[in-house]
Amino acid sequence: MQELNRVHLNALRAIEACARHGGLAGAAAELGVTPGAVSQQVARAEAQLGRLVFERTARGLVLTEYGAALLPRLSEGFRFIEAALAGARRRDEAILTISVAPVLAAKWLVPRLSGFAARHPGIQLRLDATTTRVDLDTSDVDIALRVGPGNWPGVRAEKLLDQEVFPVCAPELASHIASPRDLVALPVVRDANSIIPWNLWLAPFGLDESQFRPGNSFTDAALALDAAIAGQGVLLAWQTLAHSALKAGTLVAPFPQRARTGDAYYAVTSLTRREDARTKAFKAWLREEIADTARDFESTDALA
């Protein structure tokens, strides 16, 4: 540790952050200090190292040959420290932390958790309801449930179910629908944050969403679903969002056809952390629940 004792740790952090962000401003934002403070820390580190890490140019800070050789090892060292600190913060090993989008948690996962608890009474779950991507190597999250293409780098992604979309509405509204063209005469409930276009489902029927009547818009998919249940319009839904309401009969799917979005549901875990018994148990239970949901949609047709 003699070499480490020569240089202040904060000064090394400043060097690493500057190199990674390409300048003082990005490093300052990450470290929560001013660019001037970062500049002072870098100068201090260079004085303590006895070597210039950066050249000061009109384009900003540029790594010297010495700095370019130092940076990869410095970054790797801080990653190890971050992982060690995250491991020290991890809760009791009986607790399994799941990162999941709020709407997936509220409308599909949470109502089913009593089944997991009955099977595994010794495992407590902590749900982190967020759409923010987490670092599974350094955070306390054990499993992330995500919807997307599945090609995220540096993680283990197990595909659970292809995402499909289809119109749903309250039963009384469905009584006015005999063909897809009838949809244009009805109000549409929109999920304002959804990037899935109605035309994905409409196009095979020669329809376009520009033909729709105006309708209410919500920034939360769960609220949009509640509005559809209340009879306020037709919603473009997906399996996990609408499954419970369809089974309860508070919503109906007027047409059997569904359109695939190109995305899927995945159980995502770290490549660098071993999957322990708790994680394996939850994933096994999750696969069963997803399969049960999928069976309720097997008898209908998927649009190309």
Number of C-alpha atoms within 10 A of each C-alpha: 5 6 7 9 8 11 16 13 13 15 21 21 20 25 29 22 23 25 22 14 14 15 19 22 18 16 24 20 14 12 16 11 12 13 18 12 16 26 20 13 20 24 18 18 24 19 13 13 13 9 12 17 25 21 14 12 8 7 8 11 16 18 19 15 12 12 20 14 12 15 19 12 12 15 18 11 12 14 14 12 13 15 16 12 13 15 14 10 11 14 12 8 10 11 15 19 20 23 25 23 19 18 19 19 21 15 19 20 19 11 11 13 14 12 12 17 13 9 12 14 10 11 17 15 16 13 18 16 15 16 15 10 11 14 14 21 20 20 16 20 20 21 26 25 21 21 20 15 15 18 9 10 8 13 17 18 22 16 18 20 18 17 18 22 24 25 23 26 29 24 17 12 21 20 10 13 15 11 10 15 16 11 22 17 12 18 18 23 26 26 21 13 11 12 7 13 13 21 15 19 26 19 12 12 11 9 17 17 16 10 11 16 13 14 13 15 16 16 12 15 23 18 16 24 29 15 21 25 24 15 19 20 25 29 26 25 25 18 21 22 19 26 20 16 18 18 11 9 13 18 26 21 21 21 16 13 17 23 20 17 17 10 16 18 20 21 22 22 23 19 14 12 12 9 14 10 9 19 18 12 15 19 17 11 17 19 16 13 18 17 13 11 17 17 10 13 15 9 10 11 12 16 17 10
